[in-house]
Amino acid sequence: MPIQVTARDDAVGDDMKDYAREKAEKLYKFFNGIRRVELILGTNGLKQRAEVVVTLVGTEPFAHHVDHEKMHAAIDLAIDHVKRHVVRYKEKLRGHRGPAAPTAPAADSEEGLDSYQDIIEKTDFEE
């Protein structure tokens, strides 16, 4: 599982990169079909920006980004958005609506029907 952490600014330290990597590793417990996770950390004016790009099996890459005053909060919120996206995709694959409802017995089943001989005996034929 390749996780790539990129810092756009020198203001982002190694401890913040490690924190982001630890958070990204937790995504794999929700879905094992994750091919790649890329985190891009930087500043956007006075706010801190965390962007997460995830590639799942069978889909195009998708990205979520969050601007916040604190980098920890931006990383947590971006990872949370990605987690919800991954869980929705997983439920879609598994058919989250559950098993189909039981169906009524078919009309041509023989339960409850009289045999041919019983029908003949009950019928009054005129001669």
C-alpha positions in Angstrom: 0.0 0.0 0.0 1.9 3.0 -1.2 1.3 6.2 0.8 3.0 9.3 -0.4 3.1 12.4 1.7 4.2 15.7 0.0 4.7 19.0 1.6 4.3 22.1 -0.6 5.9 24.4 1.9 8.9 24.2 4.1 6.6 25.1 7.1 5.3 21.5 7.2 7.7 19.4 9.3 8.5 15.7 9.4 6.4 15.2 12.5 3.3 16.5 10.6 4.1 14.2 7.6 4.4 11.2 10.0 1.0 12.2 11.6 -0.6 12.3 8.1 0.9 9.0 7.2 -0.4 7.3 10.4 -3.9 8.7 9.7 -3.8 7.5 6.0 -2.8 4.0 7.1 -6.0 3.6 9.0 -8.0 3.8 5.7 -7.0 0.3 4.8 -9.0 -1.2 7.7 -12.2 0.1 6.0 -11.5 -1.3 2.5 -8.6 -3.4 1.3 -9.1 -2.3 -2.4 -7.2 0.9 -2.0 -4.4 1.1 -4.5 -2.7 4.4 -3.5 -3.1 7.3 -1.1 -1.4 10.6 -1.7 -1.4 13.4 0.9 -0.5 16.9 -0.1 0.1 19.3 2.8 0.6 23.1 2.5 -0.7 26.5 3.3 -3.4 28.5 1.5 -3.0 32.1 2.7 -3.4 32.0 6.5 -5.0 28.6 6.5 -3.5 25.2 6.4 -4.5 22.9 3.6 -4.6 19.1 3.5 -5.5 17.3 0.3 -6.0 13.6 0.0 -6.0 11.8 -3.3 -7.1 8.1 -3.2 -7.2 5.5 -6.0 -9.5 2.5 -5.4 -9.7 -0.7 -7.5 -12.0 -0.1 -10.4 -12.4 3.7 -10.1 -10.8 6.9 -11.1 -8.8 8.7 -8.4 -10.8 11.1 -6.2 -9.6 13.9 -4.0 -10.8 15.7 -1.0 -9.2 18.9 0.4 -9.8 20.9 3.5 -8.6 24.3 4.6 -8.4 24.9 8.4 -6.5 27.0 10.8 -4.6 24.0 12.3 -2.9 21.4 10.2 -3.9 18.5 12.5 -7.6 19.4 12.1 -7.2 19.8 8.3 -5.7 16.3 8.0 -8.3 14.7 10.3 -11.2 16.3 8.4 -9.8 15.4 4.9 -9.1 11.7 6.0 -12.7 11.6 7.5 -14.2 12.7 4.1 -12.1 10.1 2.3 -13.2 7.4 4.8 -16.9 8.1 4.2 -16.3 8.0 0.4 -14.5 4.7 0.7 -17.2 3.2 2.9 -19.9 4.3 0.5 -18.1 2.7 -2.4 -17.6 -0.5 -0.4 -21.3 -0.7 0.4 -22.2 -0.1 -3.2 -20.0 -3.0 -4.2 -21.5 -5.3 -1.6 -25.1 -4.4 -2.2 -25.7 -2.8 1.2 -29.5 -3.3 1.0 -29.2 -6.8 2.2 -30.6 -10.1 0.9 -33.7 -10.1 -1.3 -37.1 -10.6 0.4 -38.5 -14.1 0.3 -40.9 -14.7 -2.5 -44.3 -16.4 -2.5 -44.5 -20.0 -3.6 -45.0 -20.5 -7.3 -48.5 -21.2 -8.6 -47.5 -24.5 -10.2 -46.3 -26.1 -7.0 -48.3 -29.2 -5.9 -48.8 -28.3 -2.3 -52.4 -28.0 -1.3 -53.7 -29.3 -4.6 -55.9 -32.4 -4.9 -54.6 -35.3 -6.9 -56.2 -36.2 -10.2 -58.0 -39.2 -8.6 -59.5 -37.1 -5.9 -60.9 -34.7 -8.4 -62.4 -37.5 -10.4 -64.1 -39.0 -7.3 -65.5 -35.6 -6.2 -66.9 -34.7 -9.6 -70.4 -35.9 -10.4 -70.5 -36.9 -14.0 -73.8 -37.3 -15.7 -74.2 -40.3 -18.0 
